[in-house]
Amino acid sequence: MNEISKTLAPQTRRKLKVKPTTTGDKVFSGVTSAAASIAFILVTLILIFLFIRAAPALQNQGIDFVFGSEWDPDGSGVMQIFPMIWGSIVIAALGVVFATPMAISTAYLIVFVMGKRASNIATTLVDLLAALPSVVLGLWGLWVFTPVGEGWGQILNQYFSWIPIFQVTDVAAGFRSSPFIAGWIVAIMIVPIITSVTREIFSQLDRDLIGGALALGGSKASIFRQIILPTCSRGITGGVLLGVGRALGETVAIFYVLDLSFEINWSKLLEPEGGAVASLILARFGEASSEEVSGLMAAGLVIFFITLIINFLANGIVARSKAGTR
Amino acid sequence: MSNFLERPSVQPWARVKKSQQLELILASVLPTVIALFVVNVFGVHGAFGMITVFLPLQILAAGFVGVRRFGKKGFGDSLLLVSTISFAALVAVLLLSVLYSVIIKGFPALSAHFITQNNVYVSTTTSLEYGGVGHAILGTLLVVVLATLAAVPLGLAMAVFLTQSQSRLTGPVRSFTQALAGLPSIVSGLFILSILPFLGMERSGLAGAMALFPLMLPTVARVAEEALRLVPADLRMAALALGAPNYRAFFQVILPAAKSGVVTAVLLGLARIVGETAPLILTLNANVSTNLNPFEGGIAALPTYVYGFISSGYDTSLSRAWGAALVLVILVGILFGLARVFSRSKSLKTKSSSKKKGNK
């Protein structure tokens, strides 16, 4: 058998010509490869140009730009954004805490429970949620959601104020413009992305695993807890990280529902002060002097750097977990 | 494909008994009724009270039915179902609340002159009978079309590279495209702002379009890549075997086959950028009159229009903001609906082809 196939196989394999030969093809492959490099070029250009414009501020402030907490560009010229960075992290964490259960539940229902038609409709609705402009969410968040979220915050403060994160310094100041409310707005924005990643991971799950568990008498709940969640946990983590990246970059909606403050707010979620780097840029940009613009560019550089790292991490995790479930 | 977790109840062919149906109906209705009763009579206030009363009741009821029908493990199942459905319902409620309030509050502002006139003689307190978002609609269209003109061909070319190239660079190219997809929109605006002096340009419509370009590109590339991937490789191979050069195989065979998918890519890219606000605030100068010159002068766009009117505190300008938001959401909805139609026509095609295979 082996010998026959050996004799039948061609002795030398003709080399396939992969390189384009005609002019038209040369142009075609040149154009497509040039276009392919655009993403790389853009990312590099953004880093370079932001750095050029941010350099004066970074030079003046040094490392304290990231770790200090004072913003007085017109007086002493000090620009430090740590409260904003910390605020962004708090809001992103809150958003993830609110959004992840919603997203996993929605994805579970879409993939495992709903019929084909219902799941199609649900998918479209979730995608529509992703396409809602953030300025519209800001408008809704300021005039519709804030009163509701204020009520939730009040109740949390009333009954759970023995937990430090629900304490406030001044109850009379109200519960508007808090990281809690901003966290909800961000959660609405990142639910679609976590849902769509989770949905994809769920639908690539090996069906035989579930069939086997059913045959062994497993219940839906045990399948969810012991099969679906463990095998998909990496993909879900990746989706959540993508959501974190989106949350850190969110600008306009947070700008409307949060009071930016350079008094650092470590953990009081209901306090009407907080921070967000991207919203700071928007808030200060209009009346900024050229020194301050440089500081804002530096803030943009910081936020871009963080989201870039998170995105690379997240996409790597998602890609690997997709390969794993197959 | 979906629905496979739906375990047949012991005997799939057996009809569900009347008493069991009654139990199901009671379990889904009773908690709501009791909760409404409790909230109204005892005055537990607001949505929070509703949820604290309703959820435990619903879990109890569903758990009861689950245990009755499937024994012990039924409880976990019903708990899972109730909790997933309530979380998903929360998503639905939030989405519908946004859409509902935009429609209800935006509708009074909507009229023929609101979408055609511009804002020249409008102050924060001018009544809604005067002025409108006509200039902002035109400005949005101008900026978005300019961005599209650049992003679509390049995004398509990227998709071609990602699907056809045998180069080892496809991996890095894909991850950089994904990284670009996560670019915070305000950073895109800052970037364009930072290169404007080097290009000798001012803030203008063109600058706005340039700021939207990096945001649109990855969406177009990703969706177009998926569309091109759906075209069977045999088609391209056949074209090449007939002696067609690569570019003609693409333009005359692959592109027509993937047409609806590519259109979907363009529409989704448009939906992605049409509502972008932060980059436009940074790169456009505000304007109250119509300006269609992308090279100089201020230009208004719908998102920046909404942004400008949100927090002025006057009822009329707030109505203007809601009205403009409604126009914006309608635009997004139209783009989205068209994208659905086109992507459905694609799935219909694949369905009919698979049917043919089945008939063989």
Interface residues (C-beta under 8 A of the other chain):
Chain A: V18 P20 T22 G24 D25 V27 F28 S29 V31 T32 S33 A34 A35 A36 S37 I38 A39 F40 L42 V43 L45 I46 F49 L50 I52 R53 P101 M102 A103 I104 S105 T106 Y108 L109 I110 V111 F112 V113 M114 G115 K116 S119 A122 T124 L125 V126 D127 L128 L129 A131 L132 P133 S134 V135 V136 L137 G138 L139 W140 L142 W143 V144 F145 V148 G151 W152 I155 I188 V191 S203 R207 I210 L214 S219 K220 A221 S222 I223 F224 L242 G245 R246 L248 G249 E250 T251 V252 Y256 A278 I281 L282 F285 L296 M297 G300 I303 F304 T307 L308 I310 N311 F312 A314 N315 G316
Chain B: M1 S2 N3 F4 L5 E6 R7 G46 A47 F48 F70 K73 G74 G76 D77 L79 L80 L81 S83 T84 I85 S86 F87 A88 L90 V91 A92 L94 L95 S97 V98 S101 V102 K105 P153 L154 A157 M158 V160 F161 L162 Q164 S165 Q166 S167 L169 T170 P172 V173 S175 F176 T177 Q178 A179 L180 A181 G182 L183 P184 S185 I186 V187 S188 L190 F191 S194 I195 F198 P214 L217 P218 A221 P245 N246 Y247 R248 F250 A271 R272 V274 G275 E276 T277 A278 I281 L282 P303 V306 Y307 I310 S311 L318 A321 W322 A325 L328 V329 V332 G333 L335 F336 R340
